[in-house]
């Protein structure tokens, strides 16, 4: 069986197109990146007819989407945005998760500090925002390597500890017979934290 030879795509310099996009849409491609809506490619082609080819725009968007700044925007869990900069829908939980993990891997290569607390805190926020239980979230993100699985376990352990603490606080409050304000004062807790835990 003869080996199929893969055609190499010609190199396309993405920078000129990204410069044009940053000038035309600074709210998306400027100093601060925002997650892009699904279908932005077609919108950009229509809005900039003749300004660049499909291949140039594809290369530019691929380069943009792989940048650490863009991945950080996705990892934040912010809404996706359209050309006019208005929100255009939520980012899928698995996209947020994978962006967090990619930013973590990149930071780890440049840093000597322990980044585990940072990444676990980000994963906890992402899991909370997803509204999914452990089984659904784990299946969705499909953590394949040992490190990713261990970090996910650490995030769920933190969520479990937080829920156990809330439950203990709720039980103590119910047994106390005190108002939220009285209970908070008795234990030196912010009343808002007590209200959230017992609500």
N, C-alpha and C positions, 0 to 999 in steps of 0.2 A: 504494500500500500504506500503510495507516494505521500510524502509529507506535504501538507498544505502550507504554503507560505503566506504569512500574514502581511498585509499591506500596511506599511507604516504611514500614518497620517502625517502630512507635512506640518512642520512647526508653525504655529500661529502665535504671534506675540499678542498677548492679551492686554498689555498695558495701555496702548492707545485707545482701545475701546473702553477700558475701565476709566481712563481719564475723561472721556466724553460722558460716560454715565455719571461720574462723580460731579461733573459740571452741570449736567441736565437734571440730575436727581440727587442733590446733596443730602436730602433726608434719608436716602437709602444707601448710597455709596460714598458718602462724604466722610467726615472725620469720625462719625459714629455710625456703625452699621446696624441695620434692622433686619430681622428675618424676612425673607421675600415670600410672597404668596405663590401658591402653586399656579402655574400658567403665566408667570411673569415673562418668560421668554417670548411668548406670542405677543404680549402687550408691548414689550420693548421693540420687537420687530415692526409692529404696526406704528408705534409712536415715532420711530426713527427710520422710516422707510428709506432705503438707499444709503444710509449713513455707514452701514457695515454689513458684511455678509452673515449668513446663518452660521457658518463655521467660525467666524470671528466672534460672534456673540456667544455661541456655545462655549468656545474656549475661554472667553472672558468670565462668563458666569461660573464655569467649572473652577477656574482659578480663584475667583471671589469666594465661592462656597467652601473651598478647602483652606482658606486663610484662617488663622487662629482668631482674628478679630470677629469674623463672621461666625465661627463655631462658638465663640463666647456669647454672641448675641442669641444664637439658638439655644445654648445651654442655659441661658437665663430664664427660658420658658416664656419670653415675651411673645406677643401675638405676631403672626405673619402680617406683612404690609404690602399694599398695592403701590402702583406708581405714584400716586398722589400722597403717599405717606400715611394713609389712614389704615387702621387695623382691618385685616381681611381673613380672620380665622385663627384658630388655635394651632399650635404645632403639635403633631402627634407625640405622645409620651415616649415612644421608642426613639424618635429623632432627638428629643431633648436629652434622653439618656446617653445615646451614642455620642452626642456632641460633648457632654460632660466628660465622658471617658476619654475622648480624643484630646480635649484640652488638658486633662489630667496627665495623660501620657506625654504630651509635649512639654508641659511644665516640669515634669519629673526629669526629663532629659537635661533641663537647664538649671535645676535647683538642687541644692544639697539638703534643704529642709524637709521635714516630714510633712508630706502633703495629704496624708490619709485623713486627718480631721477635716481639711477643706473639702475633699471630694465626698466624704461621707455626708457632711452637712448639705452639700449640693444635691446629692442623691436623695436625702431625706425630703428636701423641698420638692424635688421632682416627683417623688412617689406620692407625697401629700397632694400635690397639684393634680396628679393623674386621677385621683379618686378610685384607683384600682386596689384590690386586695393583693396580698403577696403572690398568690398563685398566678393570677391574671397578669400582674406586672412582670413577674419573672419569665413567664412564657412569652410575653410580648417583646421584651428586650433581648431575650436569648443570649445571656452572658455565657460565652464559650470558654474563655480562658480562666484559669484558677484565680488569678488576681482579681478579675472583674467579679467573679462569683463571690469571693471573700469580701470585697467591698460592698457588694449588694447585701450580703448577710449582715455585715456590720451596720448598714443603714437600717435594715429591718429590725435589728436588735435595739438600735437607738429608738426607733418608733415604738417598739414593744415596751421598752423601759419608760418612755414618756407616757404611754397609755396606762401602764400600771401605776405610775405616780398620780396621774389624773384620777384613776379609779379609787386609789387610797384616799386622796383628798376629798373626793365626792362622798365616800363612806364616812369619813371623819366629820365632814360638814353635816351630813344627815343625822349622825348620832349626837352632834353638839346641841341641836335645838336653837342655834344662834342664827341671826340674820347674816347675810353675806358680809356686810360691813363689820359686824361684831366678830365674826369668825376670822376675817382677814386681819383685823387689828390684834386679835388674840395670838395669832401665829406670825405676825409681822409680814404678812403677804400683801401684795397689791390686790385691791378689791376686784380689779378687772380680771386678774388671773384666776381668782376664786370663782367669779361669775362664769368665766369661760369653762372652767373644769366641772362645775356643778350644773351648768345650763343644759 
